[in-house]
């Protein structure tokens, strides 16, 4: 354990079976939160839970398909029924496709938007009544630098969805503020994750060349920013988008 800063809090992390979201789940648990690890990859999600419990944290796995309303609603009900509260939601689950706009079909467009934007909406909507019952909440939505810059490396659907996540975050910060619910977003830089493993290596090299720190983001880099946004230290912070990019935006690209 690192600290008890989140002792008593219950956190949901979607996409927790791998990548950045696994790192986020581990960080929250090691700072005292009980973490509901949500994913549709049950085997790898169980591994995340094991990593957390082996490290002395508290976590349990919840199966969810964020592309399906009934699945999302059932998953959040399961968390609340099990723990009696909900304090933190980290929306990390996402998919990536690399088809560019002229070749993109309606089917592929709708698939990416349904997961990467509508899935975030579904999770926030499902979490909201449990936040109210718990006296408030903290939302962190994982967006992307593509949503800020109009990046083309992962297609128009991915970029549009991630830009939409930033807009949705601002809406939630504004609308839920009087209910003691804060909402912020994080835009990670390129990272070693399953989401980027199939990307064009030349596109990744180009992005890395624009990063002053000269390396990809690690799960720990992103988890640290999430930890700040869900902790007491950020009680007066809502509606912002934090770039965790190794200085990339000093290059204005």
N, C-alpha and C positions, 0 to 999 in steps of 0.2 A: 504493500500500500504506500502511496505517496503522501496522502493527506486525508482529512475528513471534511474537506471544504464542501462537499456535496452530500454529507451524511443526512439520511432521511429522505433524499430526493429519489424519485423514480424517473428514469430516462428511457425513452424509446429511440433507438437508432435504426433507421432502415438501411438496407444494403450491407448489414453487419457481417455477412459471410466472408467478405474479402476486402482487400484494398484499403483505401483511406478510411472507410466506414468501420472496418474492423479495428483500425488504430484508434478511431474516435471512441468506439465502445469500450476499448481497453482503458483509455485515458480517463473516461468518466467513472468507470468502475474503480480504478485505482485511486480516485479521489473521493470515494465514499458512496457514490450513487449505486442504486440497484438498477441494472441495465436490462431492458427487454430488447434482445437482439432480434430484429425482424428481417426476414429474407425468405425467398422461395427455394433457395438452395439449402435444403435441410442438413445435408452432410457437412458442408463447410461451415454452416451456421453453428452446428454443434461443436465444431472445432474451435470457433471463436469463444463460445461459452466455456469450453474446457480451458482455453488459454487464460481467460479471466479468473475462473475459480482456482486454477493452479497458482495464480499470482496473488491469491487472497481476496479477490473481489467477489461481488455478488452479481449473478446474471442468469438469465434463462432465455431459451429460444422460443420464438413465436413465428409460425409459418404465415407468410402473407404474400399476396400478389397485388402490388399497388396499382396495377392496371384494372382491378376489379373492385367495385364499390362494396359488394357484400363481403369480400375477403378482408378488405381494410376495416370495415366496421366491426367485423367479428374479432379481428386481431386486437384492436384497441379495447374492445369490451373484455377480452381475455386478460389483457394487462391490468385493467382497472379491477376486475373481479379478483385477480390474484393478489394485488398489492394494496388496493384501496385508495390509490391516488395516482396522479400523473403530473410531473413538474417540468419535464424537458422533452422536447421533440427535435431530433436531428434528422432532417430529410436528406439522405445521402444516396438512396437507391437510384440508379440511372442505367440507361443503355446507350450504346453508341453505334452508329452506322456511318459509312464513309461515302455514300452515294451523293454526288453533287446535284444541284437543283435541276438541271436540264434532264437528267436521267432518273430523277426520283419519282417513284410511283405514289399514288394516293395512299396505297396500303402501307408503304414504308413510312411516309410522312405521318400518317395517323398513328402508327405504332410507336414511333419515337415521341411524338407529342403526348400520347396517352400515358406513357410511363414518366417521361422527364418533366412534364408540366402538370398534366391532369393528376398524375399520381401524387405529386406534392400537395395539390389542392385537396385531394381526397383525404390524405393523412391529417392535414390541418383541420379540415372539417370534422373528421372523426375524433380528433384529440380535443377539440374545443370544449364540449360539455364536461369532459373530465378535468380540464384545466379549471373551469369554473368551480367545479365541486372541490378542487384542491386549493382554491384561493388564488390562482394565477398560474402563469407558466412562462417558459422561455422557448422560443423557436429559433433554430438555426437551419437555414436552407443552404445546401451546397449547390452553388451555381457553377460558373466557369468563366475564365477569361474570354472565351469565345462570345459569351453573352454581353461582354463589355466592349469588345473590339470589333465584332462582326467577323470573327475568324472563320476561315473556310476549311480548316483541316478535317472537320468532322461533319460537314454537310449543313445545308440550310435548316433542316429540321432540328438538329442538335443546337445550333446557335440560336434559333428562334425560341426554342423551349427554355434554354438557359437565360436568355434575356427576359423571357416571361417570368421566370422564377424571381428575378430581381424586382420586377414590377409587383408581383404578388407579395413579396416580402414587405415592400413599402406599404402596400394596402393593408396588410395585417398589422403592421406597426401602428398605423394610423387608426384603424377601426377598432382594434382590441386594446388600445392603450389604457382606456378608462377601466378595463377589466383586469388590470395588473398582468397583462400578457405582453411580453416583449418579443419582437421578431427582427432578426438580422440575417444577412447572407454572407457567405464566404465564396470568393472566387479563387480556387487553387490554381497554381501554375502547373505545367506539365509534371506528371508524377509517375512513378513506377507502379502501375495498377493494371488489373485485367482489362480495364476500359481502354487503356492506351496501348496495350500489348499488340493489338492488331493494326495500329495506325501506321501510315506510311512513314518509314524511318526518316526519309528526307524532310517530311513536315516536322517531325520531332526535332531533328537537327537544326532546322531553321528557327524553331521556337527557342531552343537552348542557346543559340547564338545571340539571342536578344535578351538573355537573362544575365545581368551583371554578376550575380553570385555563381554563375557557371555550372549549375547542377539542377537536376529535377527535384521537385518537392518530395518529402518523405511523409508517411502517415503521421509521424510525430509532429512535423511542422504544422500540418492542418489541425491536428488534435489540440495543439496548444492554443491556437486561435479560437477553436470551439470552446475550450475550457474557459477562456476569458469571457466569452459572450454568454455563458450560462452561469457564471459565478457572480457573487455579490459585488465584485469589483466593477462590473459593467451595469449596475442597477439603473444608471441614467443614460444608457445607450440603447437606442432602438431605431430601426429603419435604415441602418447603414449597410453598406457592402464593403467587406474587408478583402483587399487583394493580398493573398499570401503567395507571392510570385517571385521572390528573390530579387525584387527591384525591377522587374520587367517593364512596368509602366513608366519608369523614368525615360524609357526609349520611345514612349508614345506610339506603341504599335499593338 
